[in-house]
Amino acid sequence: MRVTFHGAAGEVTGSLHEVEVAGQRLLFDCGMIQGSPEAEARNADPFPFEPSALDALILSHAHIDHIGRVPLLVQRGFRGPIYAQAATADLMPVMLLDAAGIAESEAMRANRDRRHGQPMAVPLYTKDDVREAMRQVRPLPYDVRTELSPGVEMCFRDAGHILGSCSVELWGDGRKVVFSGDLGPKGTPILRDPAEIADADLVLMESTYGDRLHRDRAETIHELEEILDDAWRSGGVVLIPAFAVGRTQELLYWFAKHWDDWKMSRWQIFLDSPMASKVVDVYDRHHDLFDDDAKRVWRNHPSPFRLPNLHITESVDESMAINRMERGIIVIAGSGMANAGRILHHFKHRLHRKQTHVVFVGYQAEGTTGRRIVDGAKWVRIHGHDVRVNAQRHTVGGLSAHTDQRGLMDWYAGFRDRPPLALVHGEDKAREALAGEIGEAYGISATLARPGLVLEV
């Protein structure tokens, strides 16, 4: 068995790992690179392998940095099956059609503004490419060992990151490799805790927050309550950049659970996303994947997805109308890193106001507008305009969909005999810190994956 690292090897996004086993060439994930314009331009580069030579694609979950180049892979010749957990398979067309729509809109805008002699902009892929790719998707349940081909088997295990997120067990050639996917913290609302896995000959583990510990969740929820209360007293508006899957549902969960004590009925809540209602429908179809606490909240409180003051705004006109409201509103909009999507329009209209509260609830990659704001930028450029940042900024790290250093170490500790470990999906600062802690605790030297690195198992 041979593993070759191509993406998310020294950075968080762009998941892309190749496995050669029993005469088969498989791929773990095919994610989009996110961050600066220079980083995102790499998405159009040729793949470091021939797509038509791949036998199968295995997806860990539906976030764009793990599935965002799947239509491009198919467009360039991949014809094999795409294996995904059933909820992931349901989320994929929602996420990918949205990404294609953004790419098409950005190409249209670039062509409208292009100067004489400049080449026409072309979207990375289109909605038709997404529909074509979805024909190859094969949904699978959790915890069922499945034969992919003679001598090759796999199993999806719950990773507790978003609905349908998986760690992947892969067997072949008498060896076993485990890919963590993105691991969620224990006790995350709605989701079950990450499954423990006992054995492997090689572990590929994410390391997004390998250099830090998250704040206690109870303290984080209290902080969120204080932010909302302060924003209400100041007559302001709360803007929350959040991906359509994951943190958005958790935020609505907390709003429902604390409906009375947070006085949530006084707010108007806008889930400003053209795909939000479709994501909600997927969650409603997969209650069997919820944890016990979430099932109780659904029974005993207003449904988080059916709050009486929740407005799901799908059209552009509905989104624009939000900016005519002066106070008492909470806007949750994508993208989660504020590098695209409707949140930028709200930033453009409201960042200059001191009464605006911007709440970051997830990871902000280098080069994104979100990261610049978190790092204290006084000005940001949005749609070609410089916007003054006078808004109050809040980073609520305890709501991250990724587990922290302690959670990563605990998950690895579940393996017997301390198998070899390769760290992926992390910036070097985070990976080096995690490797040091694991080396001290367990006496192993973790490999920091780099593009092109090959490990024999």
C-alpha positions in Angstrom: 0.0 0.0 0.0 1.3 3.4 -1.0 0.0 6.9 0.1 0.9 10.0 -1.9 0.0 13.4 -0.5 -1.1 16.0 -3.0 -3.2 18.6 -1.1 -3.9 19.9 2.4 -0.3 18.9 3.1 1.1 22.1 4.8 -2.2 24.0 4.6 -5.7 23.5 5.8 -7.7 23.4 2.6 -7.5 21.4 -0.7 -7.8 17.9 0.7 -6.3 15.4 -1.8 -4.6 12.2 -0.9 -3.9 9.2 -3.2 -3.7 5.6 -2.2 -2.4 2.7 -4.3 -3.5 -0.7 -3.0 -4.1 -4.1 -4.5 -3.8 -2.8 -8.1 -6.3 0.0 -7.4 -5.7 3.8 -7.4 -8.0 5.5 -4.9 -8.4 9.1 -3.8 -9.3 10.4 -0.4 -11.2 13.7 -1.0 -10.9 16.2 -3.9 -11.2 19.5 -2.1 -11.0 23.1 -3.1 -8.1 25.3 -2.1 -9.4 28.3 -0.1 -7.6 31.5 1.0 -6.0 34.3 -1.0 -6.8 34.9 -4.7 -3.3 33.5 -5.5 -4.0 30.3 -3.5 -7.5 29.9 -5.1 -6.0 30.3 -8.6 -4.2 27.0 -8.0 -7.6 25.2 -8.2 -7.4 25.4 -12.0 -4.0 23.8 -12.2 -3.7 20.3 -13.6 -4.1 17.5 -11.1 -0.8 15.8 -10.1 -2.1 12.5 -11.5 -4.2 11.4 -14.5 -7.9 11.6 -13.4 -8.9 8.8 -15.8 -6.4 6.4 -14.1 -8.2 6.6 -10.8 -10.5 3.7 -9.8 -12.5 5.4 -7.1 -13.0 8.5 -5.0 -13.8 8.3 -1.3 -15.1 11.5 0.4 -14.9 12.3 4.1 -17.6 15.0 4.2 -19.4 17.7 2.3 -17.4 20.9 3.1 -16.0 22.5 -0.1 -12.4 22.2 1.0 -13.0 18.4 0.8 -15.4 18.1 -2.2 -15.0 21.3 -4.1 -13.0 20.0 -7.1 -15.0 16.8 -7.6 -16.8 18.2 -10.7 -13.5 19.3 -12.1 -12.1 15.8 -11.6 -15.0 14.3 -13.5 -14.7 17.0 -16.2 -11.1 16.0 -16.7 -11.7 12.3 -17.1 -12.5 10.5 -13.9 -15.2 7.9 -14.4 -15.1 5.8 -11.3 -17.5 5.5 -8.4 -17.6 8.3 -5.7 -18.3 6.8 -2.3 -19.9 9.1 0.3 -21.9 8.6 3.5 -25.6 9.0 2.8 -26.0 12.4 4.4 -22.9 13.6 2.6 -24.3 12.4 -0.7 -27.5 14.4 0.0 -25.5 17.6 0.9 -23.1 17.4 -2.1 -25.4 18.8 -4.8 -26.4 21.6 -2.5 -22.8 22.6 -1.8 -21.4 22.0 -5.3 -24.3 23.8 -7.2 -23.7 26.8 -4.9 -20.0 26.7 -5.6 -20.6 26.5 -9.3 -23.1 29.4 -9.1 -20.4 31.5 -7.4 -17.8 30.5 -10.0 -20.2 31.4 -12.9 -21.1 34.7 -11.3 -17.5 35.7 -10.7 -16.5 34.8 -14.3 -19.4 36.9 -15.6 -18.4 39.8 -13.4 -14.8 39.5 -14.5 -15.8 39.4 -18.2 -18.0 42.5 -17.7 -15.0 44.4 -16.3 -12.2 43.0 -18.4 -10.1 45.3 -20.5 -9.5 45.0 -24.2 -7.1 42.2 -25.0 -7.6 40.3 -21.8 -8.7 36.7 -22.1 -12.3 35.7 -21.2 -12.7 34.4 -17.7 -14.0 30.8 -17.5 -15.6 29.3 -14.3 -13.7 26.4 -12.7 -16.8 24.3 -13.5 -20.5 24.8 -14.2 -23.8 23.5 -12.7 -24.0 21.0 -15.6 -20.6 19.7 -14.5 -22.0 19.2 -10.9 -25.0 17.3 -12.2 -22.7 15.1 -14.3 -20.5 14.3 -11.3 -23.4 13.4 -9.1 -24.3 10.5 -11.4 -21.2 8.7 -10.0 -22.0 9.1 -6.3 -22.6 5.9 -4.4 -24.1 6.5 -0.9 -23.0 4.3 2.0 -24.1 4.1 5.7 -21.8 4.3 8.7 -20.1 1.3 10.2 -20.6 -1.1 7.3 -17.5 -2.7 5.8 -17.8 -2.6 2.1 -15.8 -4.3 -0.7 -14.7 -1.8 -3.3 -12.9 -4.3 -5.5 -11.3 -7.8 -4.9 -8.9 -7.3 -2.0 -9.9 -3.7 -1.1 -12.5 -2.9 1.6 -13.5 0.3 3.4 -15.7 1.5 6.2 -17.1 5.0 7.1 -17.0 5.9 10.8 -18.6 9.0 12.3 -16.2 11.9 12.7 -18.5 14.2 14.6 -17.6 17.2 12.4 -20.7 18.0 10.4 -23.7 15.9 9.4 -22.4 12.8 7.5 -18.7 13.5 8.3 -16.5 10.4 8.3 -13.2 8.9 9.2 -12.3 6.3 6.6 -10.9 2.8 7.3 -9.3 1.3 4.2 -8.0 -2.3 4.0 -5.8 -3.9 1.3 -2.6 -5.7 0.7 -2.7 -7.0 4.2 -2.5 -3.5 5.6 -4.9 -0.8 6.9 -4.8 3.0 6.6 -7.1 5.3 8.5 -7.9 8.8 7.3 -9.4 10.9 10.1 -11.2 13.4 7.8 -12.1 16.4 9.9 -12.7 15.5 13.6 -15.3 17.3 15.7 -15.1 18.0 19.4 -16.8 15.7 21.8 -20.1 17.1 23.0 -20.9 19.1 19.9 -24.6 19.7 19.7 -26.7 17.8 17.2 -23.8 15.5 16.2 -22.5 12.3 17.8 -18.9 12.1 19.2 -16.2 10.9 16.8 -15.9 7.2 16.7 -12.8 5.5 18.2 -10.8 3.3 15.9 -8.5 0.7 17.5 -6.0 -0.4 14.9 -4.2 0.9 11.8 -0.8 0.5 10.0 -0.8 4.3 9.1 -3.0 7.1 10.3 -3.6 10.3 8.3 -4.9 12.9 10.9 -6.0 16.4 10.5 -4.3 19.1 12.6 -6.2 22.3 12.0 -6.1 23.3 15.7 -3.1 21.3 16.6 -1.5 24.2 18.5 -4.4 25.3 20.7 -7.1 24.4 23.1 -10.6 25.5 22.6 -12.4 27.5 25.3 -14.9 25.5 27.4 -18.1 25.1 25.5 -20.3 26.3 28.4 -18.1 29.5 28.7 -18.4 29.9 24.9 -22.2 29.8 25.0 -22.3 32.3 27.8 -20.0 34.6 25.8 -22.4 34.3 22.8 -25.3 35.3 25.1 -23.3 38.3 26.3 -22.4 39.4 22.7 -26.1 39.2 21.7 -27.2 41.1 24.8 -24.6 43.8 24.3 -25.5 44.1 20.6 -29.2 44.5 21.5 -28.4 47.2 24.1 -26.3 49.2 21.7 -29.0 49.1 19.0 -26.8 47.2 16.7 -26.7 44.3 14.2 -25.0 41.0 14.5 -23.2 39.6 11.4 -22.0 35.9 11.6 -20.0 34.5 8.7 -20.8 30.8 8.7 -20.7 27.9 6.2 -24.1 26.7 5.3 -23.4 23.3 6.9 -22.1 22.9 10.4 -21.9 26.1 12.5 -25.1 27.5 11.1 -27.1 24.6 12.4 -25.4 24.7 15.8 -26.1 28.4 16.2 -29.8 27.8 15.5 -29.7 25.0 18.0 -28.4 27.3 20.7 -31.0 30.0 19.8 -33.7 27.4 20.2 -32.4 25.9 23.4 -32.1 29.3 25.0 -35.2 30.8 23.4 -36.6 32.1 26.7 -33.5 33.0 28.8 -31.7 34.8 25.9 -35.0 36.6 24.9 -34.5 35.4 21.3 -38.0 36.4 20.3 -36.9 40.1 20.3 -34.6 39.5 17.3 -35.2 39.0 13.7 -32.9 36.2 12.5 -31.9 35.9 8.9 -30.3 32.8 7.4 -29.2 34.5 4.3 -28.2 31.8 1.9 -29.7 30.6 -1.4 -29.0 27.0 -0.3 -30.1 27.2 3.4 -33.5 25.7 3.0 -32.1 22.8 1.0 -29.5 22.1 3.8 -32.3 22.3 6.4 -34.2 19.7 4.4 -31.2 17.4 4.5 -30.9 17.7 8.3 -34.6 17.0 8.6 -34.2 13.8 6.6 -31.3 12.5 8.8 -32.6 12.8 12.4 -31.2 9.2 12.9 -27.7 10.7 13.0 -28.4 13.2 15.7 -27.2 12.8 19.3 -29.7 12.3 22.2 -29.5 15.9 23.4 -30.5 17.2 19.9 -33.4 14.8 19.8 -34.6 16.2 23.1 -34.3 19.8 21.9 -36.3 19.0 18.8 -39.1 17.6 21.1 -39.1 20.2 23.9 -38.2 23.6 22.2 -39.1 25.4 19.1 -37.5 23.5 16.2 -34.1 25.2 15.6 -34.9 25.2 11.8 -38.5 26.5 12.3 -38.1 29.4 14.8 -41.0 31.8 14.5 -38.6 34.7 13.8 -36.3 32.9 11.5 -36.3 34.1 7.9 -34.5 32.1 5.2 -33.7 34.5 2.4 -33.0 32.8 -0.9 -33.4 35.5 -3.5 -31.0 38.4 -4.1 -33.8 41.0 -3.5 -34.6 39.4 -0.1 -30.9 39.6 0.8 -30.6 43.2 -0.2 -33.7 44.2 1.8 -31.9 43.1 5.0 -29.5 46.0 4.5 -32.4 48.5 4.9 -33.0 47.3 8.4 -31.3 49.4 11.1 -31.3 47.3 14.3 -32.4 44.1 16.1 -31.2 41.6 13.4 -28.9 38.7 13.4 -27.6 37.7 10.0 -25.9 34.3 9.4 -24.5 34.2 5.9 -21.7 32.5 3.9 -19.0 32.1 3.3 -17.6 31.1 6.6 -14.2 32.7 5.9 -15.8 35.8 4.3 -13.9 35.2 1.0 -17.1 35.1 -1.1 -20.8 35.0 -0.8 -23.5 37.2 0.7 -21.7 38.0 3.9 -19.4 40.3 1.9 -22.4 42.4 0.8 -23.4 42.8 4.5 -19.8 43.7 5.4 -19.8 46.3 2.7 -22.9 48.0 4.1 -22.2 47.6 7.8 -18.5 47.2 8.8 -18.0 50.9 9.1 -20.6 51.2 11.8 -19.6 50.9 15.5 -22.9 49.3 16.4 -22.2 46.3 14.1 -21.0 43.2 15.9 -19.1 40.6 13.7 -18.9 37.2 15.3 -16.5 34.6 13.9 -17.4 31.1 14.9 -15.0 29.1 12.7 -11.5 28.8 11.3 -10.3 31.8 9.1 -7.7 30.8 6.6 -4.7 32.9 5.7 -5.5 35.5 3.0 -9.2 35.6 3.6 -11.2 38.7 4.4 -12.2 37.0 7.7 -8.6 36.4 8.7 -7.7 40.0 8.0 -10.6 41.3 10.2 -9.7 38.9 13.0 -6.1 40.0 12.8 -7.2 43.7 13.4 -7.3 45.2 9.9 -8.6 48.7 9.8 -9.5 48.5 6.2 -10.6 45.6 3.9 -11.2 45.5 0.2 -14.7 44.2 -0.8 -15.8 44.1 -4.4 -13.2 46.6 -5.4 -14.0 49.1 -2.6 -12.0 49.9 0.5 -14.2 49.5 3.6 -13.4 50.9 7.0 -13.7 48.4 9.8 -15.2 50.1 12.8 -17.4 47.1 13.8 -16.8 45.3 17.0 -15.1 41.9 16.4 -15.7 38.7 18.4 -13.9 35.4 17.9 -15.9 32.6 19.5 -13.4 29.7 19.2 -15.3 27.3 21.3 -17.9 26.8 18.6 -15.3 25.4 16.1 -16.4 22.3 14.2 -12.8 21.0 14.6 -11.5 19.4 17.7 -8.5 21.0 19.5 -5.1 19.7 20.3 -6.3 17.7 23.3 -9.1 16.2 21.2 -6.7 15.2 18.4 -4.3 13.6 20.9 -7.2 11.7 22.6 -8.5 10.4 19.2 -5.0 9.1 18.3 -4.6 7.6 21.7 -7.5 5.3 20.9 -5.2 3.3 18.5 -3.4 0.3 19.9 0.4 0.1 19.5 0.8 3.8 18.4 0.8 3.3 14.6 2.8 5.7 12.3 1.1 9.1 12.0 1.1 11.6 9.2 -0.3 15.1 9.9 -2.4 16.8 7.2 -4.9 19.6 7.0 -3.0 22.1 9.1 -0.6 25.0 8.8 3.0 24.3 9.9 2.7 26.1 13.2 -0.2 23.9 14.2 1.3 20.7 12.9 4.7 21.3 14.5 3.1 21.9 17.9 0.9 18.8 17.7 3.8 16.7 16.5 5.8 17.8 19.5 3.1 17.1 22.0 2.4 13.6 20.5 6.1 12.8 20.4 6.4 13.7 24.1 3.3 11.9 25.1 3.5 8.7 23.0 7.2 8.5 21.9 6.5 8.6 18.2 7.7 11.0 15.5 4.8 12.2 13.4 5.4 12.9 9.7 4.4 16.4 8.4 3.0 15.6 5.0 4.2 17.7 2.0 2.9 17.7 -1.6 4.5 14.8 -3.4 5.6 12.9 -0.2 5.1 9.2 -0.6 4.7 6.8 2.3 4.9 3.0 2.0 2.7 1.1 4.3 
